């Protein structure tokens, strides 16, 4: 509104100056000139007023267009950041599922050791009971691992789809945004316990698209999860666990 007021004053003053200049030019420079009939004067005045009003309307439309573009860019920026936060949260959830799968797989691998430990029991009854408990635990771990792997596959599909949405929205900006989003995606995908690099790039993206700082939210995790995350912080996938522990167990 302030911008339109400034333009209104400029245009009004310009037309007044133009009108006075034409009036003075006609009075002093046009010899033997005639103002014509009253209707000619009225037509001339209204012609000037129409031109004046038209210019004000065009300026108002131009300013409104600028405001609309700014608003749409802001909304697009919010949408991009929201999708990036969702992507980061899904990667965190995926990491938790992975470390749970690591733990269940290790329990499965330890079945032989646990069976051997059962031989230390005092009598056959205790040994048989111990063996049954180990088998039940192993079967439970196998079932848990199967469920976790299904969830991991579903989550990876959601992450891949969201990744595409993030890159599509980023493509509407300059190439620098696309590069930063790509780095953010890679950092989020490699999350282990926390990811300061992802937070850093998220803030840089926010400063460009919203012209203000933003931070990634703190993701929830209880003590059990944090313990598992620390336990497997050097491993990325189940294949690494298999290579590390299969021979050992």
Backbone as CSV, one residue per row, in Angstrom:
resi,resn,N_x,N_y,N_z,CA_x,CA_y,CA_z,C_x,C_y,C_z
1,UNK,0.838,-1.202,0.000,0.000,0.000,0.000,0.872,1.252,0.000
2,UNK,1.952,1.204,0.760,2.879,2.331,0.820,3.498,2.588,-0.551
3,UNK,3.798,1.537,-1.299,4.390,1.690,-2.625,3.410,2.358,-3.581
4,UNK,2.133,1.955,-3.520,1.127,2.564,-4.400,0.953,4.053,-4.073
5,UNK,0.985,4.386,-2.773,0.862,5.788,-2.372,1.997,6.618,-2.975
6,UNK,3.198,6.054,-2.941,4.346,6.777,-3.508,4.184,6.951,-5.014
7,UNK,3.740,5.884,-5.696,3.525,5.976,-7.141,2.392,6.948,-7.474
8,UNK,1.351,6.964,-6.637,0.225,7.886,-6.847,0.705,9.341,-6.806
9,UNK,1.539,9.631,-5.824,2.059,11.003,-5.701,2.922,11.361,-6.902
10,UNK,3.793,10.413,-7.322,4.680,10.675,-8.463,3.884,10.924,-9.740
11,UNK,2.904,10.051,-10.013,2.119,10.184,-11.248,1.298,11.459,-11.220
12,UNK,0.699,11.768,-10.084,-0.127,12.975,-9.966,0.702,14.233,-10.213
13,UNK,1.858,14.284,-9.585,2.742,15.447,-9.767,3.203,15.538,-11.222
14,UNK,3.515,14.373,-11.823,3.965,14.367,-13.218,2.883,14.912,-14.147
15,UNK,1.640,14.492,-13.917,0.549,14.980,-14.778,0.264,16.452,-14.549
16,UNK,0.381,16.912,-13.317,0.183,18.337,-13.044,1.262,19.173,-13.723
17,UNK,2.500,18.691,-13.630,3.610,19.400,-14.285,3.404,19.417,-15.794
18,UNK,2.992,18.261,-16.350,2.751,18.181,-17.787,1.626,19.110,-18.213
19,UNK,0.547,19.114,-17.422,-0.593,19.977,-17.748,-0.191,21.451,-17.716
20,UNK,0.532,21.852,-16.670,0.970,23.243,-16.556,1.939,23.606,-17.670
21,UNK,2.823,22.663,-18.040,3.782,22.930,-19.104,3.061,23.151,-20.437
22,UNK,2.075,22.305,-20.721,1.314,22.465,-21.957,0.520,23.767,-21.955
23,UNK,-0.057,24.081,-20.767,-0.839,25.321,-20.651,0.038,26.537,-20.905
24,UNK,1.239,26.563,-20.263,2.141,27.703,-20.425,2.673,27.768,-21.849
25,UNK,2.939,26.625,-22.445,3.434,26.599,-23.825,2.378,27.162,-24.775
26,UNK,1.132,26.787,-24.536,0.064,27.262,-25.405,-0.138,28.762,-25.252
27,UNK,-0.076,29.216,-23.974,-0.338,30.641,-23.711,0.754,31.525,-24.286
28,UNK,2.011,31.124,-24.104,3.108,32.014,-24.446,3.754,31.733,-25.806
29,UNK,3.571,30.523,-26.314,4.294,30.166,-27.527,3.408,30.024,-28.770
30,UNK,2.135,29.756,-28.567,1.247,29.578,-29.721,0.523,30.898,-29.979
31,UNK,0.976,31.623,-30.998,0.394,32.924,-31.301,-0.898,32.757,-32.090
32,UNK,-1.876,33.523,-31.677,-3.159,33.482,-32.376,-3.919,32.195,-32.137
33,UNK,-3.511,31.442,-31.122,-4.176,30.170,-30.825,-5.546,30.397,-30.215
34,UNK,-6.381,29.417,-30.319,-7.735,29.506,-29.772,-8.005,28.282,-28.908
35,UNK,-8.698,28.480,-27.806,-9.051,27.389,-26.896,-10.146,26.495,-27.489
36,UNK,-10.786,26.990,-28.500,-11.854,26.211,-29.108,-13.132,26.321,-28.288
37,UNK,-14.083,25.486,-28.594,-15.375,25.520,-27.906,-15.233,24.896,-26.519
38,UNK,-16.255,25.045,-25.708,-16.259,24.480,-24.350,-16.152,22.947,-24.397
39,UNK,-16.814,22.377,-25.392,-16.778,20.914,-25.517,-15.369,20.415,-25.834
40,UNK,-14.617,21.205,-26.632,-13.230,20.824,-26.931,-12.376,20.803,-25.666
41,UNK,-12.590,21.802,-24.806,-11.847,21.878,-23.548,-12.198,20.695,-22.648
42,UNK,-13.494,20.378,-22.568,-13.957,19.264,-21.725,-13.356,17.944,-22.216
43,UNK,-13.371,17.760,-23.545,-12.803,16.534,-24.115,-11.326,16.420,-23.803
44,UNK,-10.601,17.519,-23.923,-9.163,17.514,-23.639,-8.890,17.172,-22.183
45,UNK,-9.681,17.769,-21.274,-9.506,17.513,-19.833,-9.781,16.054,-19.516
46,UNK,-10.885,15.544,-20.047,-11.244,14.149,-19.768,-10.244,13.162,-20.394
47,UNK,-9.685,13.545,-21.530,-8.651,12.695,-22.135,-7.444,12.567,-21.214
48,UNK,-7.049,13.690,-20.630,-5.931,13.682,-19.683,-6.278,12.860,-18.447
49,UNK,-7.516,13.026,-17.949,-7.931,12.280,-16.759,-7.976,10.771,-17.024
50,UNK,-8.430,10.397,-18.225,-8.482,8.975,-18.590,-7.076,8.391,-18.638
51,UNK,-6.165,9.119,-19.251,-4.769,8.663,-19.320,-4.177,8.543,-17.921
52,UNK,-4.489,9.553,-17.085,-3.994,9.564,-15.704,-4.525,8.350,-14.922
53,UNK,-5.825,8.106,-15.038,-6.446,6.978,-14.320,-5.928,5.641,-14.829
54,UNK,-5.773,5.532,-16.138,-5.261,4.294,-16.738,-3.880,3.961,-16.211
55,UNK,-3.033,4.975,-16.122,-1.679,4.758,-15.601,-1.707,4.288,-14.143
56,UNK,-2.601,4.877,-13.333,-2.711,4.455,-11.938,-3.178,3.004,-11.826
57,UNK,-4.126,2.618,-12.682,-4.622,1.237,-12.678,-3.513,0.268,-13.062
58,UNK,-2.732,0.631,-14.094,-1.626,-0.223,-14.525,-0.575,-0.377,-13.423
59,UNK,-0.283,0.734,-12.722,0.694,0.676,-11.626,0.183,-0.214,-10.496
60,UNK,-1.133,-0.050,-10.163,-1.719,-0.869,-9.092,-1.659,-2.352,-9.452
61,UNK,-1.947,-2.679,-10.707,-1.900,-4.075,-11.157,-0.478,-4.619,-11.100
62,UNK,0.478,-3.799,-11.497,1.884,-4.217,-11.466,2.358,-4.484,-10.042
63,UNK,1.980,-3.584,-9.117,2.362,-3.760,-7.713,1.693,-4.996,-7.112
64,UNK,0.417,-5.196,-7.456,-0.301,-6.376,-6.950,0.329,-7.657,-7.476
65,UNK,0.767,-7.606,-8.742,1.422,-8.770,-9.331,2.716,-9.100,-8.600
66,UNK,3.478,-8.071,-8.255,4.721,-8.283,-7.505,4.444,-8.903,-6.138
67,UNK,3.409,-8.377,-5.456,3.051,-8.912,-4.137,2.614,-10.364,-4.251
68,UNK,1.854,-10.685,-5.298,1.380,-12.062,-5.494,2.549,-13.003,-5.746
69,UNK,3.512,-12.542,-6.562,4.698,-13.367,-6.842,5.503,-13.621,-5.577
70,UNK,5.643,-12.586,-4.742,6.375,-12.745,-3.490,5.660,-13.733,-2.572
71,UNK,4.336,-13.624,-2.516,3.554,-14.525,-1.655,3.661,-15.967,-2.132
72,UNK,3.591,-16.170,-3.447,3.682,-17.527,-3.991,5.077,-18.115,-3.750
73,UNK,6.105,-17.292,-3.894,7.465,-17.760,-3.637,7.629,-18.144,-2.169
74,UNK,7.027,-17.352,-1.283,7.104,-17.663,0.145,6.392,-18.975,0.445
75,UNK,5.199,-19.157,-0.131,4.451,-20.402,0.070,5.214,-21.597,-0.491
76,UNK,5.832,-21.404,-1.654,6.631,-22.474,-2.250,7.826,-22.811,-1.363
77,UNK,8.451,-21.782,-0.792,9.575,-21.998,0.113,9.165,-22.774,1.354
78,UNK,8.005,-22.416,1.916,7.497,-23.145,3.080,7.212,-24.605,2.740
79,UNK,6.646,-24.823,1.560,6.335,-26.196,1.125,7.618,-27.007,0.960
80,UNK,8.636,-26.396,0.366,9.915,-27.079,0.174,10.536,-27.452,1.520
81,UNK,10.566,-26.497,2.443,11.154,-26.761,3.758,10.359,-27.823,4.520
82,UNK,9.041,-27.773,4.384,8.198,-28.776,5.040,8.504,-30.177,4.514
83,UNK,8.671,-30.287,3.206,9.004,-31.588,2.609,10.403,-32.057,3.027
84,UNK,11.318,-31.110,3.163,12.670,-31.477,3.599,12.666,-31.979,5.045
85,UNK,11.867,-31.340,5.901,11.747,-31.801,7.284,11.136,-33.201,7.318
86,UNK,10.098,-33.417,6.492,9.465,-34.739,6.420,10.462,-35.784,5.930
87,UNK,11.266,-35.400,4.935,12.278,-36.322,4.409,13.278,-36.691,5.504
88,UNK,13.724,-35.696,6.236,14.691,-35.926,7.316,14.091,-36.833,8.388
89,UNK,12.822,-36.589,8.748,12.153,-37.397,9.770,11.992,-38.844,9.310
90,UNK,11.673,-39.031,8.029,11.530,-40.390,7.499,12.873,-41.115,7.479
91,UNK,13.935,-40.396,7.165,15.270,-41.007,7.189,15.650,-41.418,8.612
92,UNK,15.259,-40.598,9.579,15.499,-40.924,10.987,14.721,-42.188,11.374
93,UNK,13.455,-42.232,10.971,12.631,-43.411,11.250,13.206,-44.656,10.577
94,UNK,13.701,-44.479,9.351,14.313,-45.601,8.632,15.560,-46.088,9.364
95,UNK,16.370,-45.163,9.862,17.578,-45.549,10.598,17.216,-46.353,11.846
96,UNK,16.178,-45.946,12.554,15.751,-46.679,13.750,15.310,-48.089,13.388
97,UNK,14.556,-48.216,12.292,14.143,-49.553,11.849,15.352,-50.406,11.484
98,UNK,16.331,-49.789,10.857,17.520,-50.543,10.462,18.289,-51.063,11.676
99,UNK,18.477,-50.206,12.691,19.232,-50.676,13.857,18.433,-51.749,14.608
100,UNK,17.114,-51.660,14.554,16.307,-52.734,15.147,16.521,-54.037,14.376
101,UNK,16.611,-53.938,13.064,16.850,-55.147,12.265,18.239,-55.716,12.548
102,UNK,19.229,-54.818,12.760,20.568,-55.279,13.107,20.528,-56.097,14.405
103,UNK,19.815,-55.562,15.390,19.766,-56.204,16.695,19.056,-57.560,16.633
104,UNK,17.940,-57.608,15.883,17.211,-58.874,15.749,18.072,-59.905,15.014
105,UNK,18.803,-59.460,14.007,19.645,-60.377,13.247,20.769,-60.941,14.125
106,UNK,21.337,-60.097,14.975,22.386,-60.579,15.882,21.841,-61.625,16.856
107,UNK,20.602,-61.431,17.310,19.980,-62.413,18.208,19.798,-63.755,17.491
108,UNK,19.447,-63.679,16.205,19.296,-64.913,15.417,20.639,-65.621,15.284
109,UNK,21.678,-64.831,15.006,23.016,-65.415,14.841,23.536,-66.036,16.139
110,UNK,23.097,-65.523,17.245,23.594,-65.993,18.541,22.917,-67.274,19.018
111,UNK,21.996,-67.801,18.216,21.258,-69.001,18.644,22.210,-70.139,19.009
112,UNK,23.246,-70.364,18.175,24.180,-71.453,18.442,24.890,-71.291,19.771
113,UNK,25.328,-70.047,20.037,26.008,-69.787,21.307,25.073,-70.007,22.487
114,UNK,23.844,-69.567,22.341,22.873,-69.722,23.424,22.570,-71.199,23.669
115,UNK,22.488,-71.969,22.578,22.260,-73.416,22.709,23.417,-74.067,23.473
116,UNK,24.623,-73.631,23.150,25.787,-74.164,23.842,25.777,-73.826,25.322
117,UNK,25.299,-72.641,25.629,25.233,-72.214,27.032,24.225,-73.046,27.813
118,UNK,23.210,-73.573,27.116,22.197,-74.390,27.786,22.805,-75.676,28.368
119,UNK,23.903,-76.149,27.778,24.553,-77.374,28.257,25.107,-77.213,29.669
120,UNK,25.232,-75.988,30.120,25.746,-75.735,31.460,24.695,-75.904,32.542
121,UNK,23.449,-76.114,32.098,22.374,-76.296,33.082,22.594,-77.586,33.876
122,UNK,21.968,-77.694,35.043,22.253,-78.781,35.985,21.688,-80.132,35.560
123,UNK,20.505,-80.156,34.927,19.903,-81.449,34.568,19.247,-81.360,33.211
124,UNK,18.774,-82.499,32.721,18.167,-82.568,31.387,16.928,-81.693,31.277
125,UNK,16.152,-81.647,32.310,14.924,-80.839,32.300,15.248,-79.358,32.110
126,UNK,16.253,-78.906,32.840,16.666,-77.493,32.736,17.263,-77.209,31.367
127,UNK,18.020,-78.207,30.857,18.627,-78.041,29.530,17.550,-77.918,28.466
128,UNK,16.553,-78.822,28.529,15.468,-78.809,27.542,14.673,-77.502,27.617
129,UNK,14.441,-77.040,28.819,13.708,-75.779,29.000,14.498,-74.606,28.423
130,UNK,15.785,-74.623,28.665,16.662,-73.555,28.145,16.652,-73.564,26.624
131,UNK,16.746,-74.772,26.038,16.756,-74.902,24.574,15.453,-74.394,23.976
132,UNK,14.334,-74.732,24.623,13.032,-74.272,24.149,12.942,-72.743,24.181
133,UNK,13.464,-72.160,25.249,13.442,-70.703,25.374,14.286,-70.039,24.285
134,UNK,15.438,-70.632,23.995,16.303,-70.092,22.940,15.613,-70.179,21.585
135,UNK,14.979,-71.334,21.329,14.260,-71.512,20.055,13.119,-70.510,19.926
136,UNK,12.374,-70.313,21.002,11.262,-69.343,20.983,11.778,-67.933,20.709
137,UNK,12.882,-67.589,21.373,13.456,-66.256,21.165,13.946,-66.081,19.730
138,UNK,14.533,-67.142,19.190,15.033,-67.076,17.809,13.874,-66.941,16.829
139,UNK,12.835,-67.719,17.017,11.654,-67.627,16.152,11.011,-66.252,16.233
140,UNK,10.958,-65.720,17.442,10.397,-64.381,17.627,11.237,-63.340,16.894
141,UNK,12.555,-63.480,16.987,13.456,-62.539,16.304,13.308,-62.645,14.788
142,UNK,13.132,-63.883,14.286,12.936,-64.088,12.847,11.653,-63.401,12.393
143,UNK,10.584,-63.552,13.174,9.315,-62.898,12.849,9.453,-61.376,12.909
144,UNK,10.107,-60.899,13.965,10.302,-59.449,14.102,11.106,-58.883,12.939
145,UNK,12.150,-59.611,12.549,13.007,-59.155,11.455,12.224,-59.093,10.146
146,UNK,11.351,-60.068,9.921,10.538,-60.074,8.698,9.604,-58.863,8.665
147,UNK,8.976,-58.562,9.804,8.070,-57.408,9.890,8.841,-56.107,9.683
148,UNK,10.002,-56.007,10.329,10.826,-54.796,10.209,11.264,-54.582,8.759
149,UNK,11.656,-55.652,8.078,12.105,-55.534,6.687,10.980,-55.058,5.766
150,UNK,9.748,-55.495,6.051,8.598,-55.020,5.277,8.404,-53.517,5.492
151,UNK,8.509,-53.099,6.745,8.361,-51.674,7.064,9.477,-50.852,6.418
152,UNK,10.685,-51.411,6.421,11.815,-50.714,5.802,11.567,-50.503,4.309
153,UNK,11.067,-51.534,3.653,10.797,-51.429,2.214,9.721,-50.388,1.928
154,UNK,8.666,-50.379,2.728,7.599,-49.389,2.556,8.125,-47.970,2.789
155,UNK,8.938,-47.827,3.832,9.476,-46.513,4.169,10.436,-46.013,3.099
156,UNK,11.226,-46.897,2.546,12.143,-46.510,1.470,11.371,-46.010,0.250
157,UNK,10.213,-46.611,-0.023,9.375,-46.144,-1.128,8.842,-44.745,-0.876
158,UNK,8.418,-44.464,0.346,7.930,-43.127,0.708,9.048,-42.100,0.622
159,UNK,10.229,-42.498,1.071,11.376,-41.586,1.031,11.754,-41.253,-0.409
160,UNK,11.736,-42.254,-1.272,12.077,-42.023,-2.678,11.074,-41.083,-3.339
161,UNK,9.794,-41.265,-3.021,8.757,-40.401,-3.587,8.907,-38.970,-3.090
162,UNK,9.167,-38.809,-1.800,9.344,-37.478,-1.222,10.602,-36.809,-1.756
163,UNK,11.622,-37.601,-2.005,12.861,-37.089,-2.603,12.557,-36.429,-3.943
164,UNK,11.740,-37.096,-4.762,11.351,-36.528,-6.055,10.595,-35.225,-5.906
165,UNK,9.713,-35.144,-4.909,8.950,-33.912,-4.671,9.867,-32.770,-4.264
166,UNK,10.840,-33.067,-3.430,11.790,-32.033,-2.985,12.602,-31.481,-4.157
167,UNK,13.086,-32.369,-4.999,13.884,-31.932,-6.154,13.029,-31.158,-7.152
168,UNK,11.765,-31.552,-7.306,10.865,-30.852,-8.227,10.624,-29.426,-7.742
169,UNK,10.357,-29.255,-6.455,10.135,-27.909,-5.917,11.429,-27.094,-5.961
170,UNK,12.546,-27.739,-5.703,13.824,-27.026,-5.742,14.161,-26.558,-7.147
171,UNK,13.705,-27.306,-8.161,14.011,-26.956,-9.554,13.360,-25.648,-9.973
172,UNK,12.359,-25.189,-9.223,11.703,-23.919,-9.531,12.549,-22.729,-9.089
173,UNK,13.604,-23.011,-8.335,14.528,-21.971,-7.891,15.803,-22.030,-8.742
174,UNK,16.782,-21.285,-8.309,18.072,-21.273,-9.000,18.809,-22.589,-8.770
175,UNK,19.804,-22.850,-9.585,20.528,-24.119,-9.514,21.214,-24.326,-8.169
176,UNK,21.582,-23.227,-7.497,22.252,-23.341,-6.198,21.359,-24.028,-5.179
177,UNK,20.047,-23.780,-5.254,19.093,-24.419,-4.336,19.044,-25.915,-4.602
178,UNK,19.013,-26.288,-5.879,18.969,-27.712,-6.245,20.186,-28.432,-5.691
179,UNK,21.344,-27.808,-5.801,22.578,-28.408,-5.295,22.526,-28.585,-3.778
180,UNK,22.031,-27.555,-3.067,21.955,-27.627,-1.612,20.926,-28.666,-1.168
181,UNK,19.817,-28.760,-1.887,18.804,-29.770,-1.564,19.379,-31.164,-1.785
182,UNK,20.138,-31.316,-2.861,20.751,-32.616,-3.155,21.734,-33.015,-2.048
183,UNK,22.513,-32.051,-1.574,23.451,-32.321,-0.472,22.686,-32.671,0.795
184,UNK,21.622,-31.911,1.068,20.796,-32.177,2.256,20.225,-33.586,2.215
185,UNK,19.743,-33.995,1.046,19.173,-35.335,0.886,20.225,-36.405,1.181
186,UNK,21.421,-36.211,0.649,22.495,-37.188,0.871,22.886,-37.256,2.341
187,UNK,22.978,-36.089,2.986,23.345,-36.065,4.405,22.260,-36.719,5.256
188,UNK,20.996,-36.442,4.950,19.882,-37.021,5.709,19.818,-38.522,5.518
189,UNK,20.109,-38.969,4.301,20.056,-40.406,3.995,21.144,-41.179,4.718
190,UNK,22.231,-40.503,5.067,23.350,-41.181,5.732,23.336,-40.969,7.244
191,UNK,22.198,-40.540,7.779,22.097,-40.256,9.210,22.404,-41.503,10.035
192,UNK,23.136,-41.321,11.126,23.465,-42.423,12.035,22.850,-42.152,13.414
193,UNK,23.320,-41.085,14.064,22.768,-40.696,15.361,22.205,-39.275,15.281
194,UNK,23.001,-38.373,14.790,22.576,-36.998,14.535,23.287,-36.535,13.271
195,UNK,22.819,-35.450,12.717,23.419,-35.009,11.466,23.511,-33.485,11.421
196,UNK,24.654,-32.970,11.831,24.853,-31.525,11.858,24.967,-30.949,10.451
197,UNK,25.530,-31.725,9.524,25.677,-31.232,8.152,24.311,-30.997,7.508
198,UNK,23.387,-31.922,7.737,22.038,-31.758,7.193,21.379,-30.509,7.767
199,UNK,21.556,-30.273,9.061,20.989,-29.081,9.709,21.587,-27.807,9.126
200,UNK,22.885,-27.841,8.866,23.572,-26.680,8.306,23.032,-26.332,6.923
201,UNK,22.878,-27.341,6.063,22.380,-27.092,4.708,20.894,-26.717,4.711
202,UNK,20.137,-27.265,5.644,18.729,-26.895,5.772,18.602,-25.405,6.085
203,UNK,19.426,-24.913,6.991,19.401,-23.504,7.356,19.791,-22.619,6.171
204,UNK,20.773,-23.060,5.391,21.182,-22.292,4.210,20.047,-22.206,3.186
205,UNK,19.345,-23.320,2.997,18.211,-23.334,2.063,17.124,-22.384,2.549
206,UNK,16.837,-22.413,3.854,15.806,-21.542,4.432,16.162,-20.068,4.256
207,UNK,17.428,-19.728,4.428,17.852,-18.329,4.287,17.671,-17.836,2.856
208,UNK,17.782,-18.742,1.886,17.623,-18.336,0.482,16.142,-18.228,0.116
209,UNK,15.332,-19.228,0.481,13.933,-19.260,0.024,12.996,-18.425,0.900
210,UNK,13.350,-18.230,2.180,12.491,-17.454,3.085,13.174,-16.209,3.627
211,UNK,14.469,-16.076,3.351,15.258,-14.938,3.849,15.263,-14.888,5.379
212,UNK,15.211,-16.046,6.011,15.290,-16.136,7.469,15.805,-17.516,7.858
213,UNK,16.362,-17.610,9.040,16.942,-18.873,9.501,15.852,-19.845,9.950
214,UNK,16.095,-21.108,9.713,15.214,-22.175,10.189,16.088,-23.336,10.652
215,UNK,15.599,-24.087,11.629,16.345,-25.231,12.150,15.523,-26.501,12.015
216,UNK,16.209,-27.607,11.838,15.522,-28.893,11.822,15.024,-29.209,13.235
217,UNK,13.865,-29.832,13.344,13.347,-30.173,14.681,14.160,-31.288,15.316
218,UNK,14.148,-31.321,16.638,14.778,-32.430,17.353,13.884,-33.654,17.247
219,UNK,14.437,-34.749,16.747,13.638,-35.946,16.529,13.597,-36.792,17.797
220,UNK,12.416,-37.318,18.126,12.272,-38.061,19.384,12.984,-39.411,19.353
221,UNK,13.528,-39.780,20.493,14.149,-41.099,20.649,14.297,-41.384,22.138
222,UNK,13.813,-42.553,22.568,13.950,-42.907,23.979,15.341,-43.486,24.242
223,UNK,15.595,-43.816,25.493,16.930,-44.301,25.881,17.304,-45.596,25.155
224,UNK,16.308,-46.474,24.970,16.569,-47.747,24.292,17.029,-47.513,22.858
225,UNK,16.329,-46.613,22.164,16.682,-46.309,20.770,18.058,-45.667,20.697
226,UNK,18.321,-44.713,21.573,19.624,-44.045,21.563,20.758,-45.049,21.821
227,UNK,20.491,-46.013,22.697,21.486,-47.044,22.976,21.763,-47.882,21.738
228,UNK,20.694,-48.266,21.019,20.855,-49.043,19.789,21.570,-48.233,18.711
229,UNK,21.201,-46.954,18.587,21.836,-46.091,17.592,23.344,-45.989,17.836
230,UNK,23.711,-45.852,19.095,25.133,-45.788,19.440,25.825,-47.122,19.204
231,UNK,25.094,-48.205,19.479,25.656,-49.544,19.345,26.020,-49.859,17.901
232,UNK,25.207,-49.363,16.962,25.409,-49.681,15.541,25.754,-48.439,14.712
233,UNK,26.334,-47.437,15.338,26.576,-46.180,14.640,27.569,-46.298,13.485
234,UNK,28.378,-47.382,13.477,29.363,-47.541,12.397,28.841,-48.391,11.239
235,UNK,27.580,-48.842,11.323,27.026,-49.722,10.281,25.903,-49.025,9.513
236,UNK,25.894,-49.277,8.204,24.899,-48.638,7.350,23.751,-49.567,6.958
237,UNK,24.031,-50.840,6.734,22.970,-51.753,6.309,23.211,-53.155,6.867
238,UNK,22.241,-54.018,6.636,22.271,-55.370,7.203,23.413,-56.201,6.644
239,UNK,23.809,-55.958,5.419,24.910,-56.725,4.817,26.212,-56.541,5.603
240,UNK,26.417,-55.330,6.112,27.617,-55.079,6.908,27.573,-55.877,8.206
241,UNK,26.397,-56.002,8.795,26.236,-56.788,10.016,26.514,-58.263,9.724
242,UNK,26.009,-58.735,8.603,26.232,-60.138,8.220,27.711,-60.429,8.036
243,UNK,28.407,-59.531,7.350,29.834,-59.729,7.112,30.626,-59.694,8.412
244,UNK,30.182,-58.871,9.333,30.925,-58.686,10.583,30.695,-59.843,11.557
245,UNK,29.445,-60.287,11.689,29.114,-61.196,12.784,28.799,-62.644,12.372
246,UNK,28.612,-62.900,11.091,28.237,-64.261,10.688,29.278,-65.286,11.101
247,UNK,30.556,-65.006,10.851,31.621,-65.952,11.233,31.777,-66.020,12.743
248,UNK,31.599,-64.874,13.392,31.795,-64.823,14.842,30.780,-65.690,15.585
249,UNK,29.552,-65.718,15.060,28.510,-66.486,15.741,28.251,-67.825,15.065
